[in-house]
Amino acid sequence: MTGDPTDLKAEPPIARLLDVSRTFGNVLALDHVSVDLRRGELVGLLGPNGAGKSTLISLLCGQRKPSAGRVEMFSGDPRTAKNRVRLGMTPQETGLPPTLRVGEVLNFVASHYPDPMA
């Protein structure tokens, strides 16, 4: 790498959607979407409610499976944990049972990482 931004095009994309469609019953949420997301890029998803923004994110994060097409994260299936290990996300809504003790919460969160002290 020389530091030249054009060198990033030679690297495989961090995330890729290839001709992806997703339906929920009779509702078409994504219709043949293809996009490559590369290291160093900033991307914004804009659109009205129901445009498919959250569906696209859930596919990239491995929370859903496409109805058609292929989704890749770090050159693999995002539904496989090893391909999400470098992915960070914060869900819209979070919460833990109020009965958990602090130590239990720490153990729960630490269990999501192969080396939680790294």
LUMLOZA-742206 format. One line per 4 residues: number of its first residue (from 1); for each residue x, y, z of C-alpha. Coordinates in pm, 1 decimal, padded with zeros to 6 digits. Each point is the difference from the previous one (the first is absolute). Layout:
# residues N
NUM> X:Y:Z | ...
END
This chain:
# residues 118
1> 00000.0:00000.0:00000.0 | 00134.0:00338.2:-00095.4 | -00267.0:00201.4:00174.7 | -00155.7:00083.6:-00335.4
5> -00382.7:-00024.9:00031.4 | -00015.5:-00184.6:-00333.0 | 00187.2:-00290.2:00168.1 | -00314.8:-00069.3:00204.3
9> -00183.5:-00102.5:-00318.9 | 00241.4:-00293.2:-00033.9 | -00102.4:-00136.7:00341.9 | -00309.4:-00218.4:00028.2
13> -00303.6:00189.5:00131.6 | -00072.4:-00017.1:00371.6 | -00365.9:-00062.1:-00077.0 | -00175.2:-00094.3:-00320.1
17> -00356.7:-00049.3:-00113.6 | -00033.8:-00174.4:-00337.0 | -00342.7:00017.5:-00166.2 | -00169.8:-00026.5:00340.5
21> -00375.5:-00011.7:00040.5 | -00194.5:-00046.9:00321.3 | -00370.8:-00059.6:00036.6 | -00224.3:-00022.3:00303.4
25> -00303.9:-00191.9:-00120.6 | -00133.7:00202.3:-00293.1 | 00204.2:00309.4:00091.8 | 00316.6:00062.8:-00202.3
29> 00241.0:00182.1:00233.9 | 00312.6:-00012.4:-00222.9 | -00004.7:-00049.6:-00374.9 | 00326.8:-00121.6:-00163.0
33> 00237.3:00225.4:00200.2 | 00373.3:-00018.6:-00073.7 | 00259.1:00205.3:00187.1 | 00361.9:-00030.5:00114.1
37> 00110.7:00172.0:00321.8 | 00376.2:00053.8:00025.5 | 00240.1:00089.4:00278.8 | 00011.2:00374.8:00058.7
41> -00337.9:00074.7:-00158.0 | -00281.6:00176.8:00180.6 | -00346.7:-00104.1:-00108.7 | -00339.1:00141.5:00086.1
45> -00331.5:-00171.4:-00066.8 | -00278.1:00244.9:-00072.2 | -00361.7:-00065.0:-00078.6 | -00351.5:00008.6:00136.5
49> -00143.1:-00252.8:00244.2 | -00035.0:-00333.8:-00173.6 | 00279.5:00065.5:-00252.4 | 00205.2:-00299.9:00120.5
53> 00275.8:00174.5:00198.5 | -00039.1:-00209.2:00315.8 | -00043.6:-00316.0:-00205.9 | 00329.8:00066.7:-00177.9
57> 00179.6:00054.5:00331.1 | -00150.4:-00316.4:00151.0 | 00124.2:-00199.3:-00301.8 | 00352.4:00143.8:00033.8
61> 00005.3:-00078.0:00372.0 | -00112.9:-00358.2:-00055.2 | -00331.3:00041.1:00178.3 | -00198.4:-00093.4:-00312.0
65> 00054.2:-00211.2:-00309.5 | -00061.7:00143.3:-00347.9 | -00289.0:-00147.2:-00198.4 | 00226.9:00014.2:-00306.5
69> 00355.9:00106.0:-00074.7 | 00309.5:-00009.0:00219.3 | 00118.6:00204.9:00298.9 | 00364.3:-00002.1:00113.0
73> 00169.2:00151.3:00303.8 | 00381.5:-00020.4:00012.0 | -00013.8:-00240.1:-00299.9 | -00239.1:-00244.6:00167.3
77> -00359.1:-00058.5:00103.1 | -00094.3:00257.5:00268.1 | -00217.9:-00261.8:00172.1 | 00323.4:-00179.4:00098.7
81> 00142.2:00145.6:00322.5 | 00364.6:00002.9:-00117.7 | -00097.7:00237.7:-00282.5 | -00161.0:00246.7:00243.4
85> 00275.8:00010.4:00262.2 | 00129.1:00339.3:-00126.8 | -00350.1:00142.4:-00043.0 | -00131.1:00242.3:00260.6
89> -00362.6:00101.8:00017.1 | -00244.8:00148.0:00242.3 | -00361.9:-00107.5:-00034.8 | -00275.4:00260.4:00001.4
93> -00140.1:-00141.5:00320.3 | 00204.0:-00162.3:00273.6 | -00071.4:-00133.7:00340.9 | 00092.6:-00260.9:00255.9
97> -00216.5:-00151.2:00270.2 | 00007.3:00232.5:00303.2 | 00062.7:-00300.5:00227.4 | 00354.2:-00055.0:-00136.6
101> 00288.4:00094.3:00226.4 | 00293.6:00204.0:-00133.8 | 00227.8:-00305.9:-00006.2 | -00259.5:-00194.3:-00198.4
105> -00023.3:00277.8:-00257.6 | 00380.1:00012.8:-00030.1 | 00017.0:-00377.4:-00047.4 | -00276.1:00014.7:-00259.9
109> 00170.4:00273.1:-00202.6 | 00345.0:-00162.8:00034.2 | -00140.4:-00326.7:-00135.7 | -00047.0:00170.0:-00338.9
113> 00376.0:00034.4:-00053.1 | 00269.8:-00263.8:-00049.7 | 00240.7:00202.8:00218.0 | -00207.4:00250.5:00199.5
117> 00302.8:00160.5:00165.3 | 00168.7:00086.4:-00331.2
END
